[in-house]
Amino acid sequence: MNDGAVSVNTENKLDVDDGIEKTQWLLADIMTMLNAENIYTNDVQQQMLTSHIRAMVLRSITGEPLPEVDKSLFDEISADSMRMAQQVVDSLGNLPIEEAYLLSVHFEVAKDNNS
């Protein structure tokens, strides 16, 4: 099944399996990080997060840019959510800060599950 995650192999061809593996690895790391902060996603949030991470991994491989993001839209995101999102983005190594802004929303919304 092609879930949209791909990677570039040594022959510069897209390799779906590598992208899937990278996505699964990253999702496992994210869940460990969230659980350590007592943040838990519900099923819908998990599905949305998974979709976003697939797309992020793909962008990290292809270099496809995000559309311009208005950073002021994220003023109410907590420093903790932003820190966690930046940590995830940094693990991919080649994505812009805008990726962290968008990802931080997933973490901020999941924090509300504890309220």
Secondary structure as UniProt FT lines:
FT   STRAND          7..8
FT   TURN            10..11
FT   STRAND          14..15
FT   HELIX           16..36
FT   TURN            37..38
FT   HELIX           43..62
FT   HELIX           71..74
FT   TURN            75..76
FT   HELIX           79..92
FT   HELIX           97..111
FT   HELIX           112..114
//
